[in-house]
Amino acid sequence: MASSAVAELKTTPRLLLGPGPSPVHPRVLRAMSTPLLGHLDAEFLVIMNEVQGMLRAVFETKNPFTLALSGTGSAGMEAALANIIEPGDKVLVLVNGVFGARMVDMVERCRGRPVKLETSWGQVFEVSQIEEVLRRERPVKAVALVHAETSTGAEQPLEGLGPLCHDEGALLIVDAVTSLGGLPVEVDRHGIDVCYSGTQKCLSCPPGLAPLTLSSQALEVVKGRQSKVQSWYLDLSLIADYWAEGRRAYHHTAPVSMVYGLREALRVVLEEGLEARFARHRRNSAALLAGLAELGCEPKAAALHRLPSLNCVTVPSGIEEALVRQALLRDARIEIGGGLGPLTGQVWRIGLMGEGSWPEHVLALLFALERALAAAGHRTKPGKSLAAAVGVYAKEE
C-alpha cells in the first residue's frame, strides 16, 4: 500500500480506566517529544542517573542496583525469575490469580521446580501458610508472589515475609506492577530482594519500561550463578554494566524517549509526595466502590485486602458484561476491563491508577455506567451511585 493512501494517525480520545495502560500525564507526553540523544551520550547518562535516584525513592530502597529495564512489566517478571533461578532450583510461588500462574510458567521455563501454594482467586495468603510450606519444602531458593493481583483486585500483605524468607535461606521476589506509585511497596522495610514493576500503571507513563531493584543478597546470587541466564537480553549481570555509573558498557540501544517519559513521570509522583498519592488512590477507590455498590457490584477481594489501584467487582445479575463495556466505550469513550480466566464474564476490572485516579473520573464513570446498565435493563435509581460517591468525598472533606 502506498504511503499516500494511509491517513495521518488520529485516535479517538479515551478515558482509560481499565487494568492498564492508565492515562498519561501531559507533562510525560511532552517529555517524550524531546529530541533524542544517543544512548551513550554523556547528557543521557546523567538522565539515567536521575531516573535511578527517583526510582529508589518510589521503591523506598537504597539498593544501588535499581534501574529501568527495556521492556514491559512482563519483561520485569521474566528478568527477576530468569536471573535468580537455575535448573533444579525450588521456588515457592503464591498463586491466587493470573499473574501468579504466569510466574509458575516462567519458573518452569527456567527449568526450576515450582512449588505452588494456591488459594481462591480474590483471597490472599497468611504468613503461617507460607511458613509451613517453606519449612516442609526446604531448601527453597526463592518465594515469588504478586503484591497487587491485577486479575482479582487483591493486595497480598507483605508484612513479615522478608524476615521469614531470609530465616529460611530464601530470597523474596515481589511483583509490584499494579502497586508501585499507587500504594506502599517499601522494598527495604519489607526485606524484598527482587522487586519489579511496569511504567503503564500507577506511574502513568506509556508501557515500555520495567522498573527493577535488587538487594545486595540477590545481586550476589546473580553474580554467583553456575550457568548462564537463559536470556541474553535480560541478563542482569550484563545490563548492570550499562546502568552502572562510571562504567556504562554498551549492552543494547535503550528506548531513549521512554526514559525521558519515565523521568518526568517520576518527577510528577515525587512532587505530589508518596503519602499524598497513596491517600488519593484510597479515597477515590472508596468513592468508586460506594457508588458501584448502589449498582449491585460487589468487590471480589475481601475488605481488608482490596487494591485501591485496581477495583475488581462482580457484574450485576442478568447483565451481559461485555455489552456494557462496549456501550461505555462507544457512548462515553471510557474503557474498563473484563475478567480473566475463571472470572471471564463475571467481573469488571476498573483501574484508578495514577492520572486515572481523580474524583472527576470516578463520577464520570458512575454516570456513564448508570446509563449503560439502565439501557441493558438493570433497574437502578438514577443518580444514586453518584450520590454515594459524593458522600464519601464529603466525609473526607
C-alpha positions as CSV (number, residue, x, y, z in Angstrom):
1,M,0.0,0.0,0.0
2,A,1.4,3.4,-1.0
3,S,2.1,5.7,2.0
4,S,-0.1,8.4,0.4
5,A,-3.1,6.0,0.9
6,V,-2.5,5.8,4.7
7,A,-4.2,8.7,6.5
8,E,-2.5,10.7,9.3
9,L,-2.7,8.9,12.6
10,K,-5.6,10.0,14.7
11,T,-7.0,8.1,17.6
12,T,-10.3,8.5,19.4
13,P,-9.8,10.1,22.9
14,R,-10.5,7.6,25.6
15,L,-10.6,7.7,29.4
16,L,-8.5,4.7,30.3
17,L,-10.0,3.2,33.4
18,G,-9.1,-0.4,32.7
19,P,-6.3,-2.6,34.1
20,G,-3.8,-0.7,32.1
21,P,-2.4,1.3,30.5
22,S,-3.6,4.3,32.6
23,P,-4.0,7.9,31.4
24,V,-0.6,9.6,30.8
25,H,0.2,13.0,32.3
26,P,0.6,15.7,29.6
27,R,4.0,16.5,31.1
28,V,5.1,13.0,30.3
29,L,3.9,13.2,26.7
30,R,5.7,16.5,26.3
31,A,8.9,15.0,27.7
32,M,8.7,12.1,25.3
33,S,8.7,14.6,22.3
34,T,12.1,15.9,23.4
35,P,14.8,15.5,20.7
36,L,16.7,12.3,21.0
37,L,20.2,11.9,22.5
38,G,22.4,8.9,21.8
39,H,22.0,6.2,24.5
40,L,25.7,6.6,25.4
41,D,25.7,10.4,25.3
42,A,27.1,11.9,28.5
43,E,24.0,14.0,28.8
44,F,21.7,10.9,28.5
45,L,23.8,9.2,31.2
46,V,23.0,12.0,33.6
47,I,19.3,11.4,32.8
48,M,19.7,7.7,33.6
49,N,21.3,8.6,37.0
50,E,18.4,10.9,37.7
51,V,15.9,8.1,36.8
52,Q,17.7,5.7,39.1
53,G,17.6,8.1,42.0
54,M,13.9,8.7,41.7
55,L,13.2,5.0,41.3
56,R,14.9,4.4,44.6
57,A,12.7,7.0,46.2
58,V,9.5,5.4,44.8
59,F,10.5,1.9,45.6
60,E,11.6,3.2,49.0
61,T,15.0,1.5,48.8
62,K,18.7,2.3,49.0
63,N,19.6,-0.6,46.6
64,P,22.4,0.6,44.3
65,F,21.1,-1.9,41.7
66,T,17.9,-0.1,40.7
67,L,17.1,0.6,37.1
68,A,14.5,0.6,34.3
69,L,14.6,-2.5,32.0
70,S,13.8,-2.0,28.4
71,G,10.5,-4.0,28.2
72,T,7.1,-4.1,29.8
73,G,6.2,-5.4,33.2
74,S,6.2,-9.0,32.0
75,A,9.9,-8.4,31.0
76,G,10.5,-7.4,34.6
77,M,8.9,-10.7,35.8
78,E,11.0,-12.7,33.4
79,A,14.2,-10.9,34.3
80,A,13.5,-11.3,38.0
81,L,12.9,-15.1,37.7
82,A,15.4,-16.0,35.0
83,N,18.3,-14.3,36.8
84,I,17.7,-15.9,40.2
85,I,16.6,-19.4,39.2
86,E,18.9,-22.0,37.9
87,P,18.0,-25.5,36.7
88,G,16.7,-27.6,39.6
89,D,16.1,-24.7,42.0
90,K,13.0,-25.0,44.1
91,V,10.8,-21.8,44.1
92,L,7.6,-21.3,46.2
93,V,5.1,-19.4,44.1
94,L,1.9,-18.0,45.6
95,V,-0.9,-18.4,43.1
96,N,-4.2,-16.5,43.6
97,G,-4.7,-15.2,40.1
98,V,-3.5,-14.9,36.5
99,F,-0.1,-13.4,37.3
100,G,0.9,-15.9,40.0
101,A,0.1,-18.6,37.5
102,R,2.3,-16.8,34.9
103,M,5.2,-16.9,37.5
104,V,4.8,-20.7,37.7
105,D,5.1,-20.9,33.9
106,M,8.2,-18.8,33.9
107,V,9.9,-20.8,36.7
108,E,9.3,-24.0,34.6
109,R,10.8,-22.3,31.6
110,C,13.9,-21.6,33.7
111,R,13.9,-25.3,34.4
112,G,13.3,-24.6,38.1
113,R,11.0,-26.6,40.3
114,P,7.9,-24.6,41.2
115,V,6.1,-25.4,44.4
116,K,2.6,-23.9,44.1
117,L,0.7,-22.5,47.2
118,E,-2.8,-21.8,45.9
119,T,-5.9,-20.2,47.2
120,S,-9.2,-19.0,45.7
121,W,-9.0,-16.0,43.3
122,G,-9.5,-12.9,45.3
123,Q,-8.1,-14.4,48.5
124,V,-4.7,-13.8,50.0
125,F,-2.1,-15.8,52.0
126,E,-1.4,-15.8,55.7
127,V,2.3,-15.7,56.8
128,S,1.7,-19.0,58.6
129,Q,0.6,-20.8,55.4
130,I,3.8,-19.6,53.7
131,E,6.0,-20.6,56.6
132,E,4.5,-24.1,56.7
133,V,5.3,-24.8,53.1
134,L,8.7,-23.2,53.3
135,R,9.7,-25.4,56.1
136,R,8.2,-28.5,54.5
137,E,9.9,-27.9,51.2
138,R,13.4,-27.0,52.4
139,P,15.7,-25.9,50.8
140,V,13.8,-23.2,48.7
141,K,15.7,-20.8,46.6
142,A,13.1,-18.1,46.5
143,V,9.5,-17.1,47.3
144,A,7.7,-15.4,44.4
145,L,4.4,-13.5,44.8
146,V,2.2,-10.8,43.3
147,H,1.7,-7.9,45.6
148,A,-1.2,-6.4,43.6
149,E,-3.0,-9.2,41.6
150,T,-4.4,-7.3,38.6
151,S,-6.8,-10.2,37.8
152,T,-8.7,-10.1,41.1
153,G,-8.0,-6.7,42.8
154,A,-6.4,-8.4,45.8
155,E,-3.4,-7.0,47.7
156,Q,-1.1,-9.6,49.2
157,P,0.2,-8.3,52.6
158,L,4.0,-8.2,52.7
159,E,4.5,-7.7,56.5
160,G,6.9,-10.3,57.9
161,L,7.6,-12.1,54.7
162,G,11.1,-10.8,54.2
163,P,12.4,-12.0,57.5
164,L,10.6,-15.3,57.1
165,C,12.2,-15.9,53.8
166,H,15.7,-14.9,54.9
167,D,15.5,-17.1,58.0
168,E,14.8,-20.0,55.6
169,G,17.6,-19.0,53.3
170,A,15.3,-17.9,50.5
171,L,15.0,-14.7,48.5
172,L,11.8,-12.7,48.3
173,I,10.6,-11.8,44.8
174,V,7.7,-9.4,44.5
175,D,5.6,-8.3,41.5
176,A,4.6,-4.7,42.1
177,V,3.4,-4.0,38.6
178,T,0.0,-2.6,39.7
179,S,1.1,-1.2,43.1
180,L,4.3,0.9,42.5
181,G,3.4,4.5,42.8
182,G,-0.2,3.8,43.9
183,L,0.2,2.1,47.3
184,P,3.2,1.4,49.6
185,V,5.7,-1.2,48.4
186,E,8.5,-0.3,50.9
187,V,11.2,-2.6,49.5
188,D,13.8,-2.1,52.3
189,R,11.3,-2.2,55.2
190,H,9.8,-5.4,54.0
191,G,13.2,-7.0,53.1
192,I,12.2,-7.6,49.5
193,D,15.2,-8.9,47.4
194,V,13.8,-8.6,43.9
195,C,11.0,-6.2,43.0
196,Y,9.8,-5.2,39.6
197,S,7.0,-3.1,38.1
198,G,5.8,-1.5,34.9
199,T,5.5,2.1,33.8
200,Q,1.9,2.0,32.5
201,K,0.0,1.5,35.7
202,C,0.3,3.8,38.7
203,L,3.3,5.7,37.3
204,S,1.1,6.9,34.4
205,C,3.7,6.5,31.8
206,P,3.3,4.6,28.5
207,P,4.1,0.9,28.6
208,G,7.7,0.0,27.6
209,L,9.9,0.0,30.7
210,A,10.1,-2.2,33.8
211,P,11.5,-0.6,36.9
212,L,13.5,-3.2,38.8
213,T,15.5,-3.3,42.0
214,L,17.7,-6.0,43.6
215,S,19.1,-6.3,47.1
216,S,22.8,-7.0,47.6
217,Q,21.9,-10.6,48.5
218,A,20.0,-11.0,45.2
219,L,22.9,-9.5,43.3
220,E,25.3,-11.9,44.9
221,V,23.1,-14.8,43.7
222,V,23.0,-13.4,40.2
223,K,26.8,-13.0,40.1
224,G,27.4,-16.4,41.6
225,R,25.4,-18.4,39.1
226,Q,26.8,-21.7,37.8
227,S,25.0,-21.4,34.5
228,K,24.3,-18.5,32.1
229,V,21.0,-16.8,32.3
230,Q,18.8,-18.3,29.5
231,S,18.0,-14.8,28.1
232,W,21.0,-12.7,26.9
233,Y,18.7,-9.6,26.6
234,L,17.5,-9.9,30.2
235,D,20.8,-11.0,31.7
236,L,21.1,-8.5,34.6
237,S,24.8,-9.0,35.0
238,L,25.2,-7.5,31.5
239,I,22.6,-4.8,31.9
240,A,24.1,-3.8,35.2
241,D,27.2,-2.7,33.4
242,Y,25.2,-0.3,31.2
243,W,23.3,1.3,34.1
244,A,26.4,1.3,36.5
245,E,27.6,4.9,37.0
246,G,31.1,5.3,35.7
247,R,31.1,2.2,33.6
248,R,28.2,2.4,31.1
249,A,29.3,-0.5,28.9
250,Y,27.2,-1.0,25.7
251,H,24.5,-3.6,26.0
252,H,21.6,-2.6,23.9
253,T,20.1,0.6,22.4
254,A,17.9,2.0,25.2
255,P,14.4,3.4,24.4
256,V,15.6,7.0,24.9
257,S,12.1,8.6,24.6
258,M,10.7,6.2,27.1
259,V,13.4,7.0,29.6
260,Y,12.6,10.7,29.1
261,G,8.9,9.9,29.8
262,L,9.7,7.8,32.9
263,R,11.9,10.6,34.3
264,E,9.0,13.1,34.0
265,A,6.5,10.6,35.4
266,L,8.7,10.0,38.5
267,R,9.0,13.8,38.9
268,V,5.2,14.0,38.9
269,V,5.0,11.2,41.5
270,L,7.5,12.7,43.9
271,E,6.2,16.3,43.5
272,E,2.8,15.0,44.8
273,G,4.5,13.0,47.5
274,L,4.1,9.3,48.1
275,E,1.8,9.6,51.1
276,A,-0.5,12.1,49.4
277,R,-0.6,9.9,46.3
278,F,-1.4,6.8,48.3
279,A,-4.2,8.6,50.1
280,R,-5.6,9.9,46.8
281,H,-5.8,6.4,45.5
282,R,-7.5,5.1,48.6
283,R,-10.0,8.0,48.7
284,N,-11.1,7.6,45.0
285,S,-11.3,3.8,45.3
286,A,-13.6,4.2,48.4
287,A,-15.8,6.6,46.5
288,L,-16.0,4.3,43.4
289,L,-16.8,1.2,45.5
290,A,-19.6,3.1,47.3
291,G,-21.1,4.1,44.0
292,L,-20.8,0.6,42.5
293,A,-22.4,-0.9,45.5
294,E,-25.6,1.1,44.6
295,L,-25.5,-0.6,41.2
296,G,-25.2,-4.1,42.6
297,C,-21.5,-4.5,42.0
298,E,-19.6,-6.2,44.9
299,P,-15.8,-6.3,45.3
300,K,-14.1,-9.6,44.5
301,A,-11.4,-9.2,47.1
302,A,-12.0,-9.2,50.9
303,A,-12.5,-5.8,52.6
304,L,-9.0,-5.7,54.2
305,H,-7.2,-6.7,51.0
306,R,-8.7,-4.6,48.2
307,L,-6.4,-2.8,45.9
308,P,-7.1,1.0,45.6
309,S,-5.5,1.0,42.2
310,L,-7.5,-1.9,40.6
311,N,-11.1,-2.4,41.6
312,C,-12.4,-5.8,40.6
313,V,-16.2,-6.0,41.1
314,T,-18.9,-8.5,40.2
315,V,-21.3,-7.8,37.4
316,P,-24.9,-7.3,38.4
317,S,-27.0,-10.5,37.9
318,G,-28.5,-10.9,34.5
319,I,-26.2,-8.4,32.8
320,E,-24.0,-9.4,29.8
321,E,-20.9,-7.6,30.9
322,A,-19.2,-7.3,27.5
323,L,-22.1,-5.4,26.1
324,V,-22.0,-2.8,28.9
325,R,-18.2,-2.3,28.4
326,Q,-18.9,-1.8,24.7
327,A,-21.5,0.7,25.4
328,L,-19.2,2.6,27.8
329,L,-16.5,2.8,25.1
330,R,-19.0,3.7,22.3
331,D,-21.1,6.3,24.2
332,A,-18.8,7.7,26.9
333,R,-15.4,6.8,25.5
334,I,-14.5,5.2,28.8
335,E,-12.5,1.9,28.9
336,I,-12.8,-0.6,31.7
337,G,-11.7,-4.2,31.7
338,G,-13.4,-7.6,31.8
339,G,-12.5,-10.7,33.8
340,L,-9.6,-13.1,33.1
341,G,-9.5,-16.9,33.4
342,P,-12.3,-18.3,35.5
343,L,-13.6,-14.7,36.2
344,T,-14.3,-14.1,32.5
345,G,-17.9,-12.7,32.1
346,Q,-18.3,-12.4,35.9
347,V,-16.4,-9.2,36.9
348,W,-15.3,-5.8,35.7
349,R,-11.8,-4.6,36.4
350,I,-11.7,-0.8,36.9
351,G,-8.3,0.8,37.2
352,L,-7.9,4.0,39.2
353,M,-4.2,4.3,38.6
354,G,-2.1,7.4,38.7
355,E,-3.6,10.0,36.4
356,G,-6.8,7.9,36.2
357,S,-7.4,8.3,40.0
358,W,-9.3,11.6,40.3
359,P,-12.8,12.3,41.6
360,E,-14.0,13.6,38.2
361,H,-13.1,10.3,36.6
362,V,-14.9,8.3,39.3
363,L,-18.0,10.4,38.8
364,A,-17.8,10.3,35.0
365,L,-17.6,6.5,35.1
366,L,-20.5,6.1,37.5
367,F,-22.7,8.4,35.5
368,A,-21.9,6.5,32.3
369,L,-22.3,3.1,33.9
370,E,-25.7,4.0,35.3
371,R,-26.9,4.9,31.8
372,A,-25.3,1.8,30.2
373,L,-26.9,-0.5,32.9
374,A,-30.3,1.1,32.5
375,A,-30.1,0.6,28.7
376,A,-29.3,-3.1,29.4
377,G,-32.4,-3.5,31.6
378,H,-30.9,-3.1,35.0
379,R,-33.1,-1.2,37.4
380,T,-31.3,1.4,39.4
381,K,-32.4,4.7,40.9
382,P,-30.9,7.5,38.7
383,G,-28.1,9.4,40.5
384,K,-27.9,7.1,43.5
385,S,-24.4,5.8,42.7
386,L,-23.2,9.3,42.2
387,A,-24.7,10.4,45.5
388,A,-23.0,7.6,47.3
389,A,-19.6,8.5,45.8
390,V,-20.1,12.2,46.6
391,G,-21.0,11.2,50.1
392,V,-17.6,9.6,50.5
393,Y,-15.8,12.7,49.2
394,A,-17.9,14.9,51.6
395,K,-16.9,12.8,54.6
396,E,-13.2,13.2,53.5
397,E,-13.6,17.0,53.3
